Every structure is written in C-alpha cells, then in structure tokens.
Amino acid sequence: MSLPVAIQRYLEKRAIRRPWRIEGARHRDYRGAVIIPALAESECLFATLAGLQANPPALLDRFLVVVVVNHRQDAVPADKQDNLLTLRKLAETSNLLPHLGWVDAASDGLELPLKNGGVGLARRIGFDLTLECLDWTGSPILATLDADTLVRADYLPALAEHFTTAAGGAVVPFCHQAAGSRAEHRAIVAYELYLRSHVFGLELAGSPYAFHTVGSTMACRAYDYVRSGGMNRRRAGEDFYFLQQLAKTSGVQSVAGTVVYPSARISNRTPFGTGRSVDQLAAEAEPARLYYDPRCYEILGAWLKLATAFWQAGSKELLDRATAVNPALARFLVREGLEEIWTGLCRNHAGRQRRLSALHGWFDGLKTARLVHYLTDSGWPRQTAAEALPPLFSRAGLPVEGDAERQLTILRKRQIGTACDFAGCLSCRNIVG
C-alpha cells in the first residue's frame, strides 16, 4: 500500500527511524497505534499492557501497541539491566496482545544519545516508526501512554468513537493512582489539585490553551501528528509543547467515555514532572504554596477580552488599554514585543477571525504561562490551596468550603465528565458518590 504524499514527505525529511525498528509487528494496516515509552519499567509495564488487553478484541485486532524500551547512554546500570529484562519479557510474552511490538532503544549501539535523549525522543521514535504500519485508506489514530499508567476496558472504544467525528489532537481524562504512604498521598493530592486548578483558571480566563498536558493522556489523528511536525525531543515537558503545537495546527479536544490512571509514585527521572514534584511535596510539612494567585487569571482573562474586543486597534491603543488593566500586563507585553508583532498581524491578517487566530498562535500556551509567572514575580506570589482556590470556585458558582481533597473531588467531577470507577484511584470513591 502506497503512503499519502504528505506522510511520505514527512518520513523522508523529518522522521526518526534509524537505527531503531519495531520488532513483533507483522501488519501494515492498523487502524491506530498506542506508543508506550518504558525506562526501567519491568514491574509496571505489564499491568499497563494487561489493561489494554481487557479492551474489546475487535479493536485490539486493529490497534498496534508499541513499547519503546529506552535509556540514555549515561543511564545508571540498574536501569540498563531492568530494560534488558523488559526486552526479554516482551519477547517471551509477545502474545499478551494480538499486535504487540517493541523498539529496542536500550541495547549497545541502540541507546538514546546524550543530547535530547529522553522521553520526548522515545515517544517520537515510536510514533515515527509506526507511521508505516498504519492503514492510510482511513484516518488512523495515534495515542501514547506511560508504562506505569493503567487504562480501562473502554480506552480504545473511547478513542475510536472520539475520532469518528473529531479531528486534531485530544486529551483523555485522568486520575492519579493511590499513593503508597500518607506523605505521598498528601503530595499527589496537592500536585493534581495544582494541575486541575491551573487549567480551571485558564478556562475561566477564556484561554484556548485550557487543557491538561499530561503525557499519558495524549492522542491525535496520525495526519495531524505529521501536520504538527511530530513529537518534540525534550527530556521533559514534551507533552506541553506537543499539545500546544497540535492546538495551533488542528485543535485539542477532550475525549469522553474513559479515564486513564497515571502513577503517583516518586521519581527523579526527568528534570520536572509528577514524580519529582511528589518527591519534593512529600518532604514538606507545611501546606504547599503551589497555586497561582487567582488575580493572575483575572488579568489574563482581561487581556484576552481586550485583544478580542479591540482587534482593529493599533498597538499603542492596545498597550494603553492593557496599562489600564494592570501596568504589569503592559510591561510584559512590551517585553514580549507586542508592538512589532501586532503591526505584523494587522498587515497580514485583515479579517477578524484570521487576526485573532494569528494572535493566539503568538500568545500561545507558553506565552500564557510566561505571563502568569511574570505576574507571580511582580507582586502576586503563589498561595496555598486554601487561599487561591475559593475565589476561583466562587467565580464558577462552585462550593468553596472544604480541604484540598474535597477541592480536588469538585474539580475532578467538573473536568472528567464521566464516572470514574477504578478502585485504585486516588479518592475515587468521592467522585463515584
């Protein structure tokens, strides 16, 4: 089967293939693929695969699951040995799923390079190698999990149903698994509450980037993967940048009908992220000051409304109006080059919709985060959940009382949009009730 021209061009010019290859895959007509990077995950990976195994046989027969067993050349010996064990176990249990493939990025000569060698590159290797295994007569799907993330039996059906009508990128609702100790439990509650409250604040501000950026929740149409330029190679934060690019090129929506369950365990494998944050938070005795001052979201929302309402104004008027909202906002916009950028947008995009679309391409998720951080450093420092969340909840008409666990339950119920019935989920009983 010949590949579409755009896919062939991507494979020739941008894809990462050599020296790696998929072992175990036998077909070239899969409806979709699930990519799972694995670094020293011999204990957790097969629970993730067992969760996938519980999905409907008809869909499992059309989906390729690819595990990218990987480490950098400078990995510690214990991680290297664990990866070699994982590769042996995959070869011995290849019939665990109808179509289970794996990529050896761990043996001598196949390890990830020191430069940009990490989870972003591992995901990209899996995605890029999979492109030649898909059925391009339809609209194939790409998704990614982490090797310590559990899924339900409705995971593949929910993805298939979502992309029947939706294009672009998608995020699957998530709940963290239960933690192993009281301190870790307190830490993961604080961290997930931070993730959810930030997206909640972005939503209230009207940001088009109000979605979670968790690596084990990402999915997209394969065409849109190529259109976005493919997965970036970052050692951490690859999920944020990939979803941001998908949002710019084809949009990001939420999948309904399933939930995935990332691990809550402590880990220091990446420079930042869940594992490292749980480690740091578990060691703190005082309530975590993680949460952005709600006034940061108010200023962000005022800026987005201002730019929308005065899309025909000149840059000077926009900056004058931004100063009236808050001088720190205007200083940030000047520092980021709004005057020159806005002049170019006005010159190149005469219509309202195209100009505002171009504006959000410039004022993207990263720029949004930089504004929030700038405001945080300009007089609105981070707060505890008890300080930061009641004003946000009040704006949305949500109950403002309760501790961090109650606040997390409220946000989960609002953001997940489906019943979560996994017994090992953090505080799941509160949502089901």
Buried (B, 14 or more C-beta within 10 A) or exposed (E): EEBEEEBBEBBEEEBBEEEBEBBBBEBEBBBBBBBBBBBBBBEBBBBBBEBBBEBEEEBBEBBBBBBBBBBBEEBEEEBBBBBBBBBEBBEEEBEBBBBBBBBBBBEEEBBBEEEBBBBBBBBBBBBBBBBBBBBBEEBBBBBBBBBBBBBBEBBBBBBBBBBEEBBBBBBBBBBBBBBEEEBBBBBBBBBBBBBBBBBBBBBBBBBBBBBBBBBBBBBBBBBBBBBBEBBBBBBBBBBBBBBBBBBBBBBBBBBBBBBBBBBBBBBEBBEEBBBBBBBBBBEEEEBBBBBBBBBBBBBBBBBBEBBEEEBEBEBEEBBEBBBEBBEBBBBBBBEBEBBEBBEEBBEEBEEEEEBBBBBBBBBBBEBBBBBBBBBBEBEBEBBBBEBBBBBBBEBEEBEBEBEBBEBBBBBBBBBBEBEBEBEEBBBBEBBEE
